[in-house]
Amino acid sequence: MLVCYNLDAPKKPTNLTINSDLLSQAKNLNINISSVLETALADKVRQKMQTDWLEENTQSIIFYNNHVDTFGVFSDDLRTF
């Protein structure tokens, strides 16, 4: 799994708003809300970083792929397979 944040950073108390019944159900089921939120938030951050990277680099990837299609790669004449 790609780590997109400092795992050793200290924990920080945070206030947030959540559906009261959902919170009650989670507590009754002994669900660690902080752990669930941290995991879900890390996944969302990772997805957003990947999306942003692809948006920023799409034109370069297209250019490079077109270049390879047109000229090949430098090792074309050196490969034995």
Secondary structure, 3 states (H helix, E strand, C coil): CCCCCCCCCCCCCCCCCCCHHHHHHHHHCCCCHHHHHHHHHHHHHHHHHHHHHHHHHHHHHHHHHHHHHHHCCCCCCCCCC
